[in-house]
Amino acid sequence: MTILDAIEARHSEGAYKDQSLSEEIVRLLEDEIVKLNHEGQLHIQLICNEPKAFQGTLAKYGKFRNANNYLVMAGKKTEDKVVALARICPAGTHMKEISIGMVITTERGKGYGKQILLHAIDAAIEHFDAKRIDIEAQEYAKGFYESVGFRQSSDTFMLDGIPHIKMTWKNRTDN
């Protein structure tokens, strides 16, 4: 499965605040991204003021309104292809709390999904001071998210015809 196949197999919708990031926040994020990319051998990018982000190829993934600022996290490359990615959304954009979504891997069973999810959690803590992170997980993936500390926080609901559950991660270092 290629990353495009994985994206096409998923679907999501979201409305975000039409709000620019301040110059200070952009500078802080970019400085930290340089550090994280070097330390973790990642390729994190901050994309700002890009209203066409989820058009073209990504339009097949879902419908998003006002998703103009976002972090792109790409996992390790093998043979020059991305094998994992995740999306981090600040509080009040996609969900009330900070959220992680679009955790996709093209090669299952190799740990790439868990690795990119752990990097996404670390980035949410570092960049958004996350004490709590919410996700809307496909129900079948509950165990995967539980393995990194998420806990089910809602009953099953249908999203795009697929059973989902809300799951919440809380920073255990905070009381």
N, C-alpha and C positions, 0 to 999 in steps of 0.2 A: 504494500500500500504506500503510495506517495503522500506527501503532506497535502497536496491538492485533493487527493481522494479522501483523506481524512476530513478535510474542511468541508468537502461536498457532502459527506455523510452526516455532518452535524448541522444544526439550525438553532438560531437564537434570535431574540429580539430585545431591544432596550432603548430607553430614552435617557439622555444625559443632559446635564445643565449646559447651556450654551455660554460657557464662561472661559475666558483665557486664563492661563497661568501667569502669575506675576513674574517679572524679570528676575527677582531674587529667588523665587522657587525654581525657575528654570535653571539658573546658575547652580544652585545647590544640588539639584537633581543631576545635572550634567557632570558636575565634579564627582559625585558619588558613583555615577555610572562608569566613568573612566576607571575609578578604583576597583569597582566590582568586576568589570570586564577583565582587568589585568589579573586580579587575584583568582577569579573563578574560571578563567579561560572561556568566558561567555561572549555573547554579542548582543548586549542589551542596547536598545536605542530609545531615546525620547523623541516622540513625534509631536510637534506642536502646530496648532492652527492648520490642520489638514482635513478639510471637510469631505474629501473624497476617499477617506481611509477605507471605508467598507463598501466601496463601489468596485466594479470590475470583478476580479476573481473572488474577492471576499464577499461580494454581494450574495453569492450563493450560500454563504454561511448563515446569513440572517439579515434582519432589518434593524438598523441603528439610526437614531436621530441625535444629532449634535455630538457625535463621538469624534471630536476634533483634536483632543490631546490624549495621548496614551503611551504606555511603555510597551515595547516589543521585546520579548525575551525569547531568544533562540538557544536551544540546548546544544550539546556537542554535535559536531558534524562528522559524518562518516562518508567518505567518498564525495566530499563537497555537497552534501545535502543535509538539510535541517531534519532532525529526527524527533524534535519535541518543541512545543511552544506553549505559552500561557499568557493570559491577559490579566492585568491588575487594574481595578477600577477604584478610584478614591471614594470615600463615603459620600453618599448623596447623589452619586452619578447613576449607577446601575441599580444599586440596592441602598438601603438606609445606611448600612455599615460598609466598610471597605470590603471589596469582593474580589474573588479570583474566578476567572472563567476561561473557557476555551482551552482547557488543558488537553492537548492533543499529542499523540505520539504516532509515528508511522511504523514503529517496530515494537510490538508488545512483548513483554516478558524479559526485557533487557534492563529494566530499571530507569529508563529515560523519563517516564512520566513522573515517577516519584522524585527523581532528581530535579526536574524543572519545577515541580510543585513546591519542593522545599526551598528552592531558590526564589520562587515567587513569594512565599511566606516571608523569607528573610528580607526581600526587597520591600514588601508591604510594611514590615516593622521599621526598616531603615528609612524609607522615604515618606511614609505616612503615619509613623508612630502607632502602628496597628496594635491594639490590645485585643481586638476581636475581628475575625474575618468570616464572612458568610459566603456560601456558595449555593447554587441550585444544581445538585448532582443528579445524574441519571441514577435511578434506584439501584440498578445492578452494580454500580460502582461504589456503593456504600462502604464496603470493606476496604477498598483502596484508600478512600479518604480518611477512614477511621485509623488506618495504619500510620498516618502523620498527625493524628490528634483531633480531627474533626469529629463532631458528634451530631447525630440527627436532631433537628430542632423543629421539625414540622411533620405533619401527616403527609402521606403520598398525595401528590397533585399531578395533573396532566399538563405537560407543556409540549406543544407541537405534536401531540398524539403519543408522547413517550412519558412513562411514569418517572417523576422526579421527587426528590425530597430536598428540603432546605437543610443544610448542615452548617454548624458553627464551630470555629476554632477560637480558643481563648488562650492568650499568652499566659502560661503557667508561672512565669516569673513575677507577674503582677498579682497582687491580692485583691 
